[in-house]
């Protein structure tokens, strides 16, 4: 095997976004990582592990036990992969913030209270526990997206304080605790740099910047920069150069896009990975991570991004310079699945995808949950969207996926639902506007029942996929979402029949003028993206 561009070539697996991969799944994934030349796995567990006398850590969320982590640690070592914890020591602590037991240690619901002794007692418990669970002494301490830091309870106690001094003071305390247990720390840089990289510093040469910030930027922590979607090579290079002005310890995290609903976007991942791997290498980054996040509910299979995992490895090892150079036979030898067949998992997000738009699409989410009577997303439809989905369903359901046939089946059953569901809202609105009660009767008595039948069939396969890959915790969220969808479909048919039968004279929702959701923000050719999760589709008016 050729030499990798990076000394540390690792993967981060998010475990605390509703779906918790079981140990068997993680071991299987480690097998693929080892074959592809990755040498580290970051287990993003935040508060998803047992701590003595802290029963709310991971409570009812499928937390990992000490035995599970040790088992995985030993397995990773047998594959020459370093297992490392990735936690939070400031923001993203909402899983604890919702419990009254931690009210005294929270600035707001998501952010821990800085400069409170109870906060650091808890953080020390975290480090002590992790030192017993993990062999590695590398750790990511988070600190990203700590929005509202210093503006909640902290503000009431201390008044307004310089946010940079506040976060750096907190960081030094966390680093001192980490050092006590022998940990080398990495942190996400976004909150930290927001208060450091002023224009004054950006215009200065590195030597002068280092001198100016030597008392502000600890040199015993790695600054982790991330960029998951953008294709701006010049902008990324500028950001990385600015990071290196502050420290020699800089890492970069790209991503395989799997957190936009049930289906991944490997094709779009190839574009961003090709750019950011090359740019990170050119800028001198030695530590590259591939982030596998699970925002919005972890619906997508962990294995759905195997093509992206393969592509990133081939690129980083110099075996390919673009997706066109990929040795697809090598992928089949690795997985037992034809590369093009596996890429069908992208299909639920790809009907009539306009190549002018560079962004990620979440069509499988907003077409599935788009309300039949409100039809907030009907204006995205192109002609024959339903036909496209039916063709995709046929391809997926008949594809040979080897050990991943269950995954292709899940995506196929979803496309089978969307073949009817995607156009349902538009069809109802059109028939209502035309006064076509005969058409509405067909929709209410035939189309909607068929969608319900297909949806139940999809849920069965999705349940199988979830149980195979994840712990059972978290599927209650999917039950609530999909159960709500089923009831809303039944209720919509009832409302239509009331109108058709003359029990009501009108359906107010169908008389509203449909507006185009302003999701492109600027111009469709800009480097932007389409991201709508379940909460945006189902409850757009609830803040």
C-alpha positions as CSV (number, residue, x, y, z in Angstrom):
1,X,0.0,0.0,0.0
2,X,1.2,3.5,-0.8
3,X,1.9,6.0,2.0
4,X,-1.0,8.0,3.2
5,X,-0.9,11.8,2.8
6,X,-1.7,12.1,6.6
7,X,0.0,10.7,9.7
8,X,-3.4,10.3,11.4
9,X,-6.1,9.3,9.0
10,X,-9.2,8.7,11.1
11,X,-13.0,8.4,11.2
12,X,-15.4,10.1,13.7
13,X,-18.7,8.2,14.3
14,X,-21.4,10.2,15.9
15,X,-23.2,8.0,18.5
16,X,-25.3,10.5,20.4
17,X,-27.7,11.8,17.7
18,X,-30.5,9.4,18.5
19,X,-29.0,6.2,17.0
20,X,-26.3,4.4,19.0
21,X,-24.4,1.8,16.9
22,X,-24.1,-1.5,18.6
23,X,-20.7,-3.1,19.2
24,X,-21.1,-5.7,16.5
25,X,-21.8,-2.9,14.0
26,X,-18.8,-0.9,15.1
27,X,-16.6,-4.0,14.8
28,X,-17.8,-4.6,11.3
29,X,-17.2,-1.0,10.4
30,X,-13.7,-1.2,11.9
31,X,-13.0,-4.2,9.6
32,X,-13.6,-1.9,6.6
33,X,-11.6,0.9,8.1
34,X,-8.6,-1.4,8.6
35,X,-8.7,-2.7,5.1
36,X,-8.8,0.8,3.7
37,X,-5.9,2.1,5.7
38,X,-7.5,4.2,8.4
39,X,-5.6,4.2,11.7
40,X,-7.9,5.8,14.2
41,X,-11.6,5.8,15.2
42,X,-13.1,8.7,17.2
43,X,-16.1,7.5,19.2
44,X,-18.3,10.6,19.5
45,X,-20.1,9.8,22.8
46,X,-20.4,13.2,24.5
47,X,-22.4,12.0,27.6
48,X,-23.3,8.5,26.3
49,X,-21.3,6.5,28.7
50,X,-21.6,5.3,32.3
51,X,-20.2,7.4,35.1
52,X,-20.4,6.3,38.7
53,X,-22.9,8.3,40.7
54,X,-24.1,10.1,37.5
55,X,-27.2,8.1,36.6
56,X,-28.4,10.6,34.0
57,X,-25.4,10.2,31.8
58,X,-26.8,8.4,28.8
59,X,-30.0,7.7,30.6
60,X,-32.6,6.0,28.3
61,X,-30.3,6.8,25.3
62,X,-28.4,3.5,24.9
63,X,-25.2,4.5,26.7
64,X,-22.1,2.4,26.4
65,X,-21.0,0.4,29.3
66,X,-17.4,0.1,30.4
67,X,-17.4,-3.5,29.2
68,X,-18.6,-2.5,25.8
69,X,-16.0,0.2,25.3
70,X,-13.2,-2.0,26.5
71,X,-14.4,-4.8,24.1
72,X,-14.4,-2.4,21.2
73,X,-11.0,-0.9,22.3
74,X,-9.4,-4.4,22.3
75,X,-10.9,-5.1,18.9
76,X,-9.6,-1.9,17.4
77,X,-6.1,-2.6,18.8
78,X,-6.2,-6.0,17.1
79,X,-6.8,-4.1,13.8
80,X,-4.1,-1.5,14.5
81,X,-6.7,1.2,14.9
82,X,-6.6,3.6,17.8
83,X,-10.0,4.1,19.6
84,X,-10.3,7.6,20.9
85,X,-13.2,9.4,22.8
86,X,-14.8,12.5,21.6
87,X,-16.8,14.4,24.2
88,X,-18.1,17.8,25.1
89,X,-16.8,20.1,27.9
90,X,-18.9,23.2,27.2
91,X,-21.7,23.2,24.6
92,X,-23.8,20.5,23.1
93,X,-24.8,19.3,26.6
94,X,-28.6,19.5,26.1
95,X,-28.9,15.8,26.9
96,X,-28.0,16.7,30.5
97,X,-29.5,20.2,30.4
98,X,-33.0,18.9,30.2
99,X,-32.7,17.3,33.6
100,X,-33.1,19.3,36.8
101,X,-30.3,17.4,38.4
102,X,-27.8,19.4,36.4
103,X,-29.6,22.8,36.5
104,X,-26.9,24.3,38.7
105,X,-24.1,23.4,36.3
106,X,-25.8,24.8,33.1
107,X,-25.5,28.3,31.8
108,X,-28.4,27.6,29.4
109,X,-30.0,24.3,28.4
110,X,-27.1,23.5,26.0
111,X,-24.0,25.1,27.6
112,X,-22.2,24.3,30.9
113,X,-21.8,27.0,33.5
114,X,-18.2,28.3,33.3
115,X,-16.3,29.2,36.5
116,X,-18.6,27.1,38.8
117,X,-16.8,24.6,40.9
118,X,-19.5,22.0,40.3
119,X,-18.9,22.1,36.6
120,X,-15.3,21.1,37.0
121,X,-16.1,18.4,39.5
122,X,-18.3,16.9,36.8
123,X,-15.7,17.3,34.1
124,X,-13.1,15.6,36.2
125,X,-15.4,12.7,36.7
126,X,-15.7,12.5,32.9
127,X,-11.9,12.4,32.4
128,X,-11.4,9.9,35.2
129,X,-14.0,7.6,33.8
130,X,-12.7,7.8,30.2
131,X,-9.1,7.1,31.4
132,X,-10.5,3.8,32.8
133,X,-12.5,3.0,29.6
134,X,-10.0,3.8,26.8
135,X,-6.4,2.8,26.2
136,X,-5.7,5.9,24.1
137,X,-4.8,9.1,25.7
138,X,-6.0,11.3,22.8
139,X,-9.3,13.0,23.4
140,X,-11.5,15.6,21.6
141,X,-13.0,17.9,24.2
142,X,-15.5,19.6,21.9
143,X,-16.2,23.3,22.8
144,X,-17.9,23.9,19.4
145,X,-21.1,25.8,18.8
146,X,-21.5,26.8,22.5
147,X,-24.1,29.4,21.6
148,X,-25.2,31.7,24.3
149,X,-22.1,31.0,26.4
150,X,-21.9,33.6,29.2
151,X,-25.3,35.0,28.5
152,X,-27.5,32.9,30.7
153,X,-27.0,32.1,34.3
154,X,-23.4,33.2,34.0
155,X,-24.5,36.7,33.0
156,X,-26.7,36.9,36.1
157,X,-23.9,35.8,38.4
158,X,-21.0,37.7,36.9
159,X,-22.3,40.4,34.6
160,X,-21.2,40.6,31.0
161,X,-17.6,39.4,30.5
162,X,-15.3,39.3,27.5
163,X,-16.3,36.0,25.8
164,X,-12.8,35.2,24.7
165,X,-11.4,35.6,28.2
166,X,-14.3,33.5,29.5
167,X,-13.8,30.6,27.1
168,X,-10.0,30.6,27.3
169,X,-10.2,30.6,31.1
170,X,-12.5,27.6,30.9
171,X,-10.2,25.9,28.4
172,X,-7.2,26.2,30.7
173,X,-9.1,24.6,33.5
174,X,-10.2,21.7,31.3
175,X,-6.7,21.2,30.0
176,X,-5.4,21.1,33.5
177,X,-7.8,18.3,34.4
178,X,-7.0,16.4,31.2
179,X,-3.3,16.6,31.9
180,X,-3.9,15.1,35.3
181,X,-5.2,12.0,33.6
182,X,-2.5,12.0,30.9
183,X,-4.8,13.1,28.0
184,X,-3.6,15.0,24.9
185,X,-6.5,17.2,23.8
186,X,-8.0,18.3,20.6
187,X,-10.9,20.9,20.4
188,X,-13.1,22.2,17.7
189,X,-11.9,25.7,16.8
190,X,-15.0,27.5,15.7
191,X,-16.0,29.2,19.0
192,X,-12.4,29.7,20.0
193,X,-11.3,31.4,16.8
194,X,-14.4,33.5,16.5
195,X,-13.0,35.6,19.3
196,X,-9.3,35.5,18.2
197,X,-8.9,35.8,14.4
198,X,-9.6,39.5,14.2
199,X,-8.6,41.3,11.0
200,X,-5.6,42.7,12.8
201,X,-4.3,39.2,13.3
202,X,-5.2,38.0,9.9
203,X,-3.1,40.8,8.3
204,X,0.0,39.9,10.4
205,X,2.7,37.4,9.6
206,X,2.7,34.1,11.5
207,X,5.6,35.0,13.8
208,X,4.0,38.2,15.0
209,X,0.6,36.5,15.5
210,X,2.2,33.8,17.6
211,X,3.9,36.4,19.8
212,X,0.6,38.3,20.1
213,X,-1.5,35.3,21.1
214,X,1.1,33.3,23.1
215,X,-0.8,34.0,26.3
216,X,-4.2,33.5,24.7
217,X,-3.9,30.3,22.6
218,X,-2.7,27.2,24.5
219,X,-0.1,25.3,22.5
220,X,-0.9,22.0,24.2
221,X,-4.2,21.6,22.4
222,X,-4.9,20.7,18.7
223,X,-7.2,23.1,16.9
224,X,-9.7,21.1,14.9
225,X,-11.1,22.9,11.9
226,X,-14.1,21.4,10.0
227,X,-15.8,22.0,6.7
228,X,-18.3,19.4,5.5
229,X,-20.1,20.6,2.4
230,X,-18.5,23.7,0.8
231,X,-16.5,23.5,-2.4
232,X,-14.6,26.7,-1.8
233,X,-10.9,25.5,-2.1
234,X,-9.5,29.0,-1.8
235,X,-11.6,29.8,1.3
236,X,-10.6,26.5,3.0
237,X,-6.9,27.1,2.3
238,X,-7.2,30.6,3.8
239,X,-8.9,29.2,6.9
240,X,-6.3,26.5,7.4
241,X,-3.4,29.0,6.9
242,X,-4.9,31.2,9.5
243,X,-5.1,28.3,11.9
244,X,-1.4,27.6,11.4
245,X,-0.7,31.2,12.2
246,X,-2.0,30.4,15.7
247,X,-0.6,26.9,16.3
248,X,1.4,24.1,14.7
249,X,-1.2,21.7,16.1
250,X,-4.0,21.8,13.5
251,X,-6.4,19.0,12.4
252,X,-9.1,19.0,9.8
253,X,-12.4,17.2,9.6
254,X,-14.3,16.6,6.3
255,X,-17.4,14.4,6.1
256,X,-19.3,11.7,4.3
257,X,-22.8,13.1,4.1
258,X,-25.2,10.8,5.9
259,X,-27.1,13.1,8.3
260,X,-29.8,14.4,5.9
261,X,-32.5,11.8,6.6
262,X,-32.8,8.2,5.5
263,X,-30.4,8.3,2.5
264,X,-26.8,9.5,2.2
265,X,-25.3,11.6,-0.5
266,X,-22.1,9.8,-1.6
267,X,-22.0,11.6,-5.0
268,X,-21.9,15.0,-3.3
269,X,-19.5,13.7,-0.7
270,X,-17.0,12.8,-3.4
271,X,-16.9,16.4,-4.6
272,X,-16.2,17.9,-1.2
273,X,-13.8,15.2,-0.1
274,X,-11.7,15.5,-3.3
275,X,-11.4,19.2,-2.6
276,X,-10.8,19.2,1.1
277,X,-8.4,16.2,1.3
278,X,-6.1,17.8,-1.4
279,X,-6.3,21.3,0.3
280,X,-5.6,20.0,3.8
281,X,-2.6,18.1,2.5
282,X,-1.3,21.1,0.6
283,X,-1.7,23.3,3.7
284,X,0.4,20.9,5.8
285,X,-2.4,19.2,7.8
286,X,-1.1,15.9,9.3
287,X,-4.3,14.8,11.0
288,X,-7.4,14.3,8.8
289,X,-10.7,13.0,10.0
290,X,-13.8,11.8,8.1
291,X,-16.9,12.8,10.1
292,X,-19.9,10.5,10.0
293,X,-22.5,12.6,11.7
294,X,-26.1,11.7,12.4
295,X,-28.0,14.9,13.0
296,X,-31.8,14.8,12.8
297,X,-32.3,11.3,14.0
298,X,-29.6,9.0,12.6
299,X,-32.0,7.5,10.0
300,X,-29.2,6.6,7.5
301,X,-27.3,3.4,7.9
302,X,-23.8,3.7,9.1
303,X,-22.7,1.6,6.1
304,X,-24.5,3.7,3.6
305,X,-21.4,5.9,3.1
306,X,-19.0,3.0,2.3
307,X,-18.4,4.4,-1.2
308,X,-17.3,7.7,0.4
309,X,-15.1,5.9,3.0
310,X,-13.5,4.0,0.0
311,X,-13.1,7.2,-2.1
312,X,-11.5,9.2,0.8
313,X,-9.0,6.3,1.3
314,X,-8.1,5.9,-2.4
315,X,-7.6,9.7,-2.7
316,X,-5.5,10.0,0.5
317,X,-3.3,7.1,-0.5
318,X,-2.8,8.4,-4.0
319,X,-4.6,5.6,-5.7
320,X,-7.1,8.0,-7.4
321,X,-7.2,11.7,-8.2
322,X,-11.0,11.8,-8.8
323,X,-14.0,9.6,-8.7
324,X,-13.5,8.8,-12.4
325,X,-10.2,7.1,-11.4
326,X,-11.7,4.8,-8.8
327,X,-11.0,1.1,-9.2
328,X,-14.6,-0.1,-8.8
329,X,-13.5,-3.7,-8.9
330,X,-11.4,-3.0,-5.8
331,X,-14.6,-1.8,-4.0
332,X,-16.4,-5.0,-5.0
333,X,-13.5,-7.1,-3.7
334,X,-13.7,-5.1,-0.4
335,X,-17.5,-5.2,0.1
336,X,-18.8,-8.0,-2.2
337,X,-21.1,-5.4,-3.8
338,X,-20.8,-3.8,-7.2
339,X,-19.9,-0.1,-6.8
340,X,-22.6,1.2,-9.0
341,X,-25.2,-1.0,-7.3
342,X,-24.2,0.3,-3.9
343,X,-24.4,3.9,-5.1
344,X,-28.1,3.4,-5.6
345,X,-28.5,4.2,-1.9
346,X,-28.3,7.9,-2.9
347,X,-31.4,7.5,-5.0
348,X,-34.1,8.7,-2.5
349,X,-32.5,12.2,-2.5
350,X,-31.9,12.3,-6.3
351,X,-35.1,12.5,-8.4
352,X,-34.7,15.2,-11.1
353,X,-31.7,16.6,-9.3
354,X,-30.7,19.8,-11.0
355,X,-26.9,19.8,-11.6
356,X,-26.8,23.5,-11.5
357,X,-27.2,23.3,-7.8
358,X,-24.1,22.3,-5.8
359,X,-25.8,21.7,-2.6
360,X,-27.0,18.7,-0.6
361,X,-30.6,17.7,-1.0
362,X,-32.9,16.2,1.6
363,X,-35.7,15.3,-0.7
364,X,-36.4,12.0,0.9
365,X,-37.3,13.8,4.1
366,X,-39.4,16.6,2.8
367,X,-41.3,14.5,0.2
368,X,-42.0,11.8,2.8
369,X,-43.2,14.2,5.6
370,X,-44.6,16.9,3.3
371,X,-48.2,17.4,4.6
372,X,-50.9,16.3,2.2
373,X,-53.1,19.3,2.9
374,X,-50.5,22.0,3.5
375,X,-48.1,20.9,0.7
376,X,-45.3,23.2,1.7
377,X,-42.8,21.5,-0.6
378,X,-44.9,20.7,-3.7
379,X,-43.2,23.4,-5.7
380,X,-40.0,21.4,-5.8
381,X,-41.6,18.7,-7.9
382,X,-40.6,18.2,-11.5
383,X,-42.6,16.3,-14.0
384,X,-42.6,12.6,-13.5
385,X,-41.1,12.7,-10.0
386,X,-43.3,9.8,-9.0
387,X,-42.3,7.8,-12.1
388,X,-38.6,8.4,-11.3
389,X,-39.1,7.2,-7.7
390,X,-40.9,4.0,-9.0
391,X,-37.9,3.3,-11.3
392,X,-35.5,3.8,-8.5
393,X,-37.5,1.5,-6.3
394,X,-37.3,-1.2,-8.9
395,X,-33.6,-0.8,-9.3
396,X,-33.0,-0.9,-5.5
397,X,-35.3,-3.8,-4.8
398,X,-33.7,-6.0,-7.5
399,X,-30.1,-5.1,-6.8
400,X,-27.7,-7.6,-5.3
401,X,-26.3,-5.9,-2.2
402,X,-24.6,-8.9,-0.7
403,X,-24.5,-8.5,3.1
404,X,-26.0,-5.0,2.6
405,X,-29.1,-6.1,0.7
406,X,-31.1,-5.1,3.7
407,X,-29.9,-1.5,3.2
408,X,-30.8,-1.5,-0.5
409,X,-34.2,-2.9,0.4
410,X,-34.9,-0.2,2.9
411,X,-34.0,2.5,0.3
412,X,-36.1,0.7,-2.3
413,X,-39.1,0.5,0.0
414,X,-38.7,4.2,0.7
415,X,-38.6,5.1,-3.0
416,X,-41.8,2.9,-3.4
417,X,-43.5,5.1,-0.9
418,X,-42.3,8.3,-2.5
419,X,-43.5,7.2,-5.9
420,X,-47.0,8.1,-4.7
421,X,-46.3,10.3,-1.7
422,X,-44.1,12.9,-3.4
423,X,-46.8,14.1,-5.6
424,X,-49.7,13.6,-3.2
425,X,-50.0,17.2,-1.9
426,X,-49.8,18.7,-5.4
427,X,-52.4,16.2,-6.8
428,X,-54.8,17.0,-3.9
429,X,-54.4,20.8,-4.4
430,X,-54.8,20.6,-8.2
431,X,-58.0,18.5,-7.9
432,X,-59.4,20.8,-5.3
433,X,-58.7,23.9,-7.3
434,X,-60.4,22.3,-10.3
435,X,-63.4,21.2,-8.3
436,X,-62.7,17.6,-9.3
437,X,-64.4,15.6,-6.5
438,X,-64.1,12.4,-8.5
439,X,-60.3,12.7,-8.5
440,X,-60.3,13.6,-4.8
441,X,-62.4,10.5,-4.2
442,X,-59.8,8.3,-5.9
443,X,-57.1,9.9,-3.8
444,X,-58.9,9.5,-0.6
445,X,-60.1,5.9,-1.1
446,X,-57.3,4.4,-3.2
447,X,-54.1,6.5,-3.4
448,X,-53.8,7.3,0.3
449,X,-54.6,3.8,1.5
450,X,-51.9,2.5,-0.9
451,X,-49.4,5.0,0.5
452,X,-50.2,3.9,4.0
453,X,-49.7,0.3,3.0
454,X,-46.4,1.1,1.4
455,X,-45.3,3.2,4.3
456,X,-46.0,0.3,6.8
457,X,-43.9,-2.0,4.5
458,X,-41.1,0.6,4.6
459,X,-41.3,0.9,8.3
460,X,-40.9,-2.9,8.6
461,X,-37.6,-2.9,6.6
462,X,-36.4,0.3,8.4
463,X,-37.0,-1.4,11.7
464,X,-35.0,-4.4,10.6
465,X,-32.1,-2.1,9.5
466,X,-32.2,-0.2,12.8
467,X,-32.2,-3.3,15.0
468,X,-29.3,-4.8,13.0
469,X,-27.1,-1.7,13.3
470,X,-28.2,0.2,16.4
471,X,-29.3,-0.4,19.9
472,X,-33.1,-0.2,20.3
473,X,-33.0,3.3,22.0
474,X,-33.8,6.0,19.5
475,X,-36.3,4.1,17.4
476,X,-39.1,5.5,19.6
477,X,-38.4,8.8,17.8
478,X,-38.8,7.1,14.4
479,X,-42.1,5.5,15.7
480,X,-43.4,8.9,16.7
481,X,-42.5,10.5,13.4
482,X,-43.6,7.8,11.1
483,X,-46.7,7.1,13.3
484,X,-47.6,10.7,13.0
485,X,-47.2,10.5,9.2
486,X,-49.6,7.5,9.1
487,X,-52.2,9.2,11.2
488,X,-52.0,12.4,9.2
489,X,-52.5,10.4,6.0
490,X,-55.6,8.8,7.5
491,X,-56.9,12.1,8.7
492,X,-56.3,13.8,5.3
493,X,-58.4,11.1,3.6
494,X,-61.1,11.6,6.2
495,X,-61.1,15.4,5.6
496,X,-61.3,14.9,1.8
497,X,-64.3,12.5,2.2
498,X,-66.1,15.0,4.5
499,X,-65.7,17.6,1.7
500,X,-66.7,15.1,-1.1
501,X,-69.7,14.0,0.9
502,X,-70.8,17.6,1.6
503,X,-70.3,17.5,5.4
504,X,-68.0,20.5,5.0
505,X,-68.2,23.1,2.3
506,X,-64.5,23.8,2.1
507,X,-61.0,22.8,3.2
508,X,-59.2,26.0,4.2
509,X,-55.7,24.6,3.9
510,X,-56.3,23.8,0.3
511,X,-57.4,27.4,-0.4
512,X,-54.1,28.9,0.6
513,X,-51.9,30.1,-2.3
514,X,-48.8,27.9,-2.4
515,X,-45.5,29.8,-2.0
516,X,-42.0,28.7,-3.1
517,X,-39.9,27.9,0.0
518,X,-37.0,30.3,-0.1
519,X,-34.3,27.7,0.5
520,X,-31.7,28.7,-2.0
521,X,-31.0,31.9,0.0
522,X,-29.0,33.5,-2.8
523,X,-28.5,32.2,-6.3
524,X,-28.9,28.6,-7.3
525,X,-25.3,28.5,-8.6
526,X,-23.9,29.6,-5.3
527,X,-22.2,27.1,-3.0
528,X,-25.2,26.6,-0.9
529,X,-27.3,23.6,0.1
530,X,-30.9,22.4,0.6
531,X,-31.3,21.1,4.2
532,X,-34.7,20.4,5.6
533,X,-35.1,18.0,8.6
534,X,-38.2,16.5,10.0
535,X,-38.8,19.4,12.4
536,X,-38.6,21.9,9.5
537,X,-41.1,20.0,7.4
538,X,-43.7,19.0,10.1
539,X,-43.6,21.9,12.4
540,X,-42.3,24.9,10.5
541,X,-44.2,27.4,12.6
542,X,-43.0,26.1,15.9
543,X,-39.9,27.8,17.2
